[in-house]
């Protein structure tokens, strides 16, 4: 992947971090983003493991299906840094990684991480509970949070956004593209509806409104209007853009991919 500036790194990850927090994650967005930078050096690899989670027992779940990559790493052993190689979990997306990390942090071992009242305390509890072997892990996390002003994302993560009136009975799900959350989707009667302009324009489409229908690159699509926003079915939008839309039933997300 092309090198990212620190601002680009955080900007790319922030929407997914905020989404997961709104879904009930106990991790502060600021701590999560700081951890991602510390663990990756600011590179988002195609296997999307941003927290150094190893394969471990190999127990699969809704977010990790057993895929892995083997790569070099380093650990502190007897107070000294040592190079080694290890098998790390590989994921379909950043969203899948974050949700799997939350499952890991739900273990009794990490109770103090979950109950931390501030980002600084949570960073300290990650180290105290043995998440990493680096004796300076908490100090580094707190330094990154301060340096890049990451606490600004914490308030966004705690803000709940109501569903559109037409979709008040729908299940709100995440739509993912290139590993990141790009839009909310609303699953209603087996069909996922998405905000046409928000999602379509972010993917390079020309979106317009005829007065009764959304058009995508000039093609009218079945539409629904709610609070002055036009919604279309995700599969229709994907087809117009040369994408495939697949449903991950276990993770409850839609994945958009190039055909």
C-alpha positions, -999 to +999 in steps of 0.1 A: +000+000+000+012+035-007+027+054+022+002+075+042+007+106+061-004+104+097-034+126+090-044+104+061-040+073+082-063+086+110-088+101+085-092+067+067-097+047+099-118+072+118-152+064+103-149+027+111-135+034+146-165+057+153-190+032+139-177+004+161-177+026+192-214+035+184-221-002+182-210-006+218-172-010+218-156-003+252-124+010+235-120+048+233-115+058+196-084+078+206-068+047+222-078+025+193-063+049+167-031+053+188-028+016+190-032+012+153-004+036+145+019+021+171+013-015+159+015-008+122+038+023+118+010+039+098+006+013+071-028-004+064-019-038+050-043-059+030-048-083+059-061-055+080-047-066+114-040-032+130-034-045+165-009-074+163-035-101+171-018-135+168-036-166+156-035-179+192-058-208+199-072-206+164-108-203+175-127-188+146-157-165+151-181-142+131-153-118+123-122-140+119-125-171+097-091-187+103-070-168+077-034-159+088-002-143+077+033-151+090+056-122+094+085-109+115+079-091+147+097-084+180+089-091+216+103-082+250+118-113+266+135-110+300+136-072+296+152-073+262+139-069+227+141-100+205+133-106+168+110-135+160+083-146+136+047-153+143+013-161+127-011-132+128-048-132+121-059-118+087-093-102+081-117-092+054-117-056+066-107-031+093-143-035+106-138-073+111-105-067+129-120-042+153-149-064+161-126-094+167-104-073+190-135-064+210-142-101+214-107-106+227-110-077+251-143-092+264-122-119+282-120-116+320-083-109+317-091-075+302-118-064+326-098-033+337-094-023+300-132-023+295-139-003+327-113+023+322-128+058+326-103+078+305-082+071+274-050+075+295-063+049+320-073+025+292-038+028+277-023+019+311-047-010+316-038-025+281-003-027+294-012-038+329-034-066+315-006-079+293-018-070+259+017-062+248+052-071+261+067-036+255+072-020+289+067+014+274+034+005+256+011+027+276+035+056+275+038+054+237+000+052+233-006+083+255+021+102+236+004+094+202-030+105+216-015+138+227+006+144+197-022+140+172-051+153+192-069+119+189-094+127+218-114+147+192-127+113+180-140+102+214-170+126+214-180+115+179-180+079+190-204+085+218-229+105+196-258+083+185-273+091+151-310+083+147-322+062+118-342+078+090-380+078+095-387+054+066-361+030+081-370+032+118-379-005+117-348-015+097-316-031+110-288-005+107-257-022+092-223-012+078-214-010+042-177-017+035-154-009+006-117-015+004-117-026+041-134+005+055-169+016+065-181+039+037-218+042+046-246+031+068-271+007+052-306-001+063-318-038+060-355-038+056-375-069+045-344-086+031-332-055+011-304-032+020-310+005+012-282+031+012-280+069+008-274+073-029-256+106-030-234+100+000-223+065-011-225+069-048-204+101-050-178+087-027-174+059-052-172+082-082-207+081-095-228+110-108-260+111-087-291+131-095-328+133-087-357+134-112-383+144-086-393+108-080-363+086-088-325+087-080-303+085-111-269+069-110-247+079-140-280+087-158-298+054-150-330+056-129-331+033-099-358+021-076-358+048-049-371+057-015-371+092-001-367+100+036-358+133+052-349+148+018-324+120+012-328+095-017-320+059-009-314+030-034-309-007-031-273-015-026-272-042-053-287-018-079-261+009-070-233-017-071-243-030-105-243+005-120-207+010-107-193-023-118-191-036-082-204-067-065-223-065-032-220-095-010-237-101+024-216-113+053-244-128+074-221-136+104-207-101+107-240-084+095-222-062+069-223-057+032-190-059+013-185-040-019-158-053-043-146-046-078-158-073-102 
